[in-house]
Amino acid sequence: MVGNVFQVAQKLRNGSLIPSEVCSWCIRRSQLAKRLNVFITELPDYAQQLAEKSDERIALGKPLGLLDGIPIAVKDNYCTAGIKTSCASSMLENFYSPYNATVVQKVLDAGASVVGKTNMDEFAMGSGSLDSIYGPVRNPWSRVYARKRQMLTAVTSSAGVAIQQAQSGHGVSLSASQRIPDNYDDSYKSFSMEEDDWLIAGGSSGGSAVAVASGSCFGALSSDTGGSTRVPASYCGVVGYKPTYGLVSRHGLIPLVNSLDTPSMFTRCTDDAAAILATISGIDVMDSTTVQDCSVPFSLPDDASIEGLHIGIPEEYHAPGLSEETLDTWTWVADLFERAGAKVTRVSLPHTQYSIVCYSVLCVCEVASNMARYDGIEYGYRSEQALSTHALYADSRHTGFNDVVRGRILAGNYFLLKRNYDAYFVQAQKVRQLITADFRRAFDAGVDVLLTPTTLTVAPPYKEATQHDNRTMSAQEDVFTQPANMAGLPAVSVPVKLSSQSLPIGLQLMANNFEDKLLLTTAKWLEQQVQFNRLDLVEDSLGLGELVH
Amino acid sequence: MACVIITNIFKRNSFKKLGHFWYARSLSVAATRLKHDREWKAVIGIEIHAQIYSKSKLFSGSGTEYAYPVNNQVGLFDAAIPGTLPVINKRCVEAAVMTALALNCSVNKVSKFDRKHYFYADLPAGYQITQQRQPIATDGYCRCIVYNPAVPKYREPRELSVRIIQLQLEQDSGKSLHDEENGYTLVDLNRAGVGLMEIVTAPDMCDGEEAASLIKELQLIFKTIGTCNARMDEGSLRVDANISVHRPGEPLGVRTEVKNLNSVRFVAKAIDYEISRQIELLEDGGKVENETKAFDFKTGRTVSMRDKEMKQDYRFMPEPNLPPLRIYDSSDAVSHLDAHQVINVDDIRASIPTLPAAKRTHLVDVCGLPWADAIKLSSEVNLMEYFEGILRDAPHRLPKTAATILLKHVLRCVYKAKCSIADCNLAPQRVGEICDLIDTSKITWDIGAKLVDMVFEGETLNPAAIVEKNKWHKITDNEVILRLCQTAIDENPKAVRKYKEGKKRYFSTLIHHVQNKTEQCTDSFVVMDTLKQLVLCEYSKVTQES
């Protein structure tokens, strides 16, 4: 079912489609994508019930809004009333939230069908979606990648020229659907857990990213603390958008780092991101850090001109480890902008290099604090250990959390000790201010949008990714993304092109706080220019796309 | 001083015997002086946790009623359900600002919240939200009166000013009930998240009585402005005392903290016990340990709280979910903000009712009451209200009469009936009418007292009518009084004789005789004077005759 929210909504309005059909299609897709380990909790019956209510409303000509009847997936760190909210952790494996997160309530109120709760890194700590008690999430491009590699190997043996051409980046318009005519869904079936020749989805919101990429839903709610949405978006070839901090309520989002966490989303296109933002944003009395911004809701113009738009290219983002292909793509897009009349200049964000270290300190401090509530008393995993209250705590927390979570708690508590507080926490906060000031300076100097890579490389294979520990990996994967969280900026990762190995390369756009409309408008322009070939979901008989059995 | 005396003795060495005698004596004098000059001085600072009187909790919408069914006032946030966030209660902030102003503090326009971490079963989040770095108010003072007629040292009312270092907003914890027998700990979260004002004083007090006076004054202030019901028995006001002793001129001693004192009397007792314990310990060559103690009211001693001995590092961290708390004044431009969202310190200042200290001063300076009466009246909000009720709409009424009638007679009835002034049926206005009869000399004080008894018992006639009905008018005719007194003398020759022999108390027999004859309608002072004159006169007559 190719198409975006707007196209489907139009079909729903004119009666050529009904919500329960759309829902069934997505549920089918999610069944086929099962091996990718997208969902922690699948909700086919619930989604179908919601869709049937949409059927009635739409038949009466009274849809609740654009999202009425649209299947949506929700990351498992959002509280959902009566539905397990585990954060992919043993600690909350038995936790059924008594309430809905504000964003969940808002999508439900808008008539969307929630198809499931998506897999993630435990408590969103990670950037690979590998550290989940439910197992890792797999990148749907894995099969494409495997095929391509086979093909390249074949080509290499016959003609080396082809590789050169493929690796040069420019002019390569490999499309999954063009070059890999195989049955896409069969590729899932051929996966087995033993096989480690697959690609990671990126994290921590990998499940939500793959849910959108695989067609299991049209949009997915995620969170972004240091890149948890943009990194998997880049790896999975979908749009990953983190709005300005404060625009969307965090009430009901199980926190990682309160001052950085931003409810975010994956969509098939930038228009859908604007549509979901319109639904979920707004001041919330339950979250004192939300703000009223009158520029929201907005929709994106179809024929926006970028004439005169000032694009900044931060030179510090030429980081070590940046792949040749990503660099080329970055340059290529910068040229696209320039040719279209935008002013493209280099800018300097000198404190970028300290950002990841600063992020690590702030992150673990808040983690140590936020995780203190998981003691097994009121909810969550409770050990049988009953020697004393403290023995109960210690054992519940030891068993309930994985190594990554425990390691961060330990580090955070160390930094927060009275004797260390100034040297680490206070220092990190000062550095955070400097990073924010860097951005402020660039925007004050007239830059409208910053253009950077989202990740250093395309999605790495599982084998490669697991050579590093979680901490090293986060430091690598989040290097381009977490500065935006430090400053609260809106940022979006847009899939731009496929690499020589037929894997998506995403670029990141960042704008000043509350310039979300400008950001997404620019992103939409880019999207229109590059015509990225999404993972093809094959046309179906309903006129939008065909379902492959 | 001691040294000087000893040197002198050596100079007097030639007078050996005398010198020896001097030497011995002077040593003992020196020792006494030494002890006297360098006596121990106690230094006491207080920390108060006052529950804010508000319908809902500091950061959640759940209720705050005392003794509510267990775990029935627990919101999602109070139980630290994941994903919930704190939302500040405006009423709590206003109460803190009002309290801060009443304690002469400067209110900080921007204050911040911090997390204080420790693991305890009744602290569901694993941290308490408090204001460690930037509290809502700082630098105030509270003036109280140290006065206790039962103790000679405090019989004279004395004003004490105690500096307030800071006032901060924070969450209360839940309650843990330890079932030692079965090895359970039961947790009640009804109290978890109730708003507290933590008030920290400077170490400006030096004994239990002074600390108790401060607590009483604070209770009074809280009740007057309605920011805390100040019930120590219900735990809505809790006191921790920091106590150390040192010799003047020396650095402050090591302090101990006595926690959770739950009555004013225990505050005084615990502090005084702890002071003498520390002095004794030091005099015996021991060392005071910095420890947390509890007061055992059964034994009157302080005991170590072993479970809290471990040194805690609270790992303070800014609360990231609450933006800085901003408080405005009339000079700030707040037009762009919703008026309901804004807390204006000037508006709150204007709404503070007259505080107890000002009322006391008014009673003494303007109403001419003695300090003791002023202190007594202002010691209880209801009593003060009753007093003001007596004087309401009656500018002619004398406050002194009203105070006497209320404190002596109305309270006597109240105590006897074992009720309180708040639920006493006797309307203040009727007491006022009795005062008027006294002020206009229509009745005597004794009749006034009798009228109070009668109306308190339920007599429905108004006081003037009762007087009319019983013919209880004050006898003012001097001839009549003279005659009554003469009769008393004539009919009590024995009392007159005894009095003349110097047994003064027999004189009252004569007064009572007249009073009883007239059903207390004579002014006892007038009777006394008249009797004195008559007896003296007779006395002189007798002496002349002999």
Boltz contact constraints between the chains, C-beta under 6 A:
constraints:
  - contact:
      token1: [A, 79]
      token2: [B, 83]
      max_distance: 6.0
  - contact:
      token1: [A, 251]
      token2: [B, 85]
      max_distance: 6.0
  - contact:
      token1: [A, 252]
      token2: [B, 83]
      max_distance: 6.0
  - contact:
      token1: [A, 253]
      token2: [B, 83]
      max_distance: 6.0
  - contact:
      token1: [A, 254]
      token2: [B, 82]
      max_distance: 6.0
  - contact:
      token1: [A, 254]
      token2: [B, 83]
      max_distance: 6.0
  - contact:
      token1: [A, 258]
      token2: [B, 320]
      max_distance: 6.0
  - contact:
      token1: [A, 258]
      token2: [B, 321]
      max_distance: 6.0
  - contact:
      token1: [A, 259]
      token2: [B, 320]
      max_distance: 6.0
  - contact:
      token1: [A, 287]
      token2: [B, 85]
      max_distance: 6.0
  - contact:
      token1: [A, 288]
      token2: [B, 87]
      max_distance: 6.0
  - contact:
      token1: [A, 288]
      token2: [B, 322]
      max_distance: 6.0
  - contact:
      token1: [A, 288]
      token2: [B, 323]
      max_distance: 6.0
  - contact:
      token1: [A, 369]
      token2: [B, 115]
      max_distance: 6.0
  - contact:
      token1: [A, 369]
      token2: [B, 317]
      max_distance: 6.0
  - contact:
      token1: [A, 372]
      token2: [B, 117]
      max_distance: 6.0
  - contact:
      token1: [A, 372]
      token2: [B, 126]
      max_distance: 6.0
  - contact:
      token1: [A, 372]
      token2: [B, 127]
      max_distance: 6.0
  - contact:
      token1: [A, 373]
      token2: [B, 80]
      max_distance: 6.0
  - contact:
      token1: [A, 373]
      token2: [B, 125]
      max_distance: 6.0
  - contact:
      token1: [A, 373]
      token2: [B, 126]
      max_distance: 6.0
  - contact:
      token1: [A, 377]
      token2: [B, 121]
      max_distance: 6.0
  - contact:
      token1: [A, 378]
      token2: [B, 79]
      max_distance: 6.0
  - contact:
      token1: [A, 378]
      token2: [B, 124]
      max_distance: 6.0
  - contact:
      token1: [A, 389]
      token2: [B, 121]
      max_distance: 6.0
  - contact:
      token1: [A, 393]
      token2: [B, 119]
      max_distance: 6.0
  - contact:
      token1: [A, 416]
      token2: [B, 315]
      max_distance: 6.0
  - contact:
      token1: [A, 416]
      token2: [B, 317]
      max_distance: 6.0
  - contact:
      token1: [A, 417]
      token2: [B, 313]
      max_distance: 6.0
  - contact:
      token1: [A, 418]
      token2: [B, 313]
      max_distance: 6.0
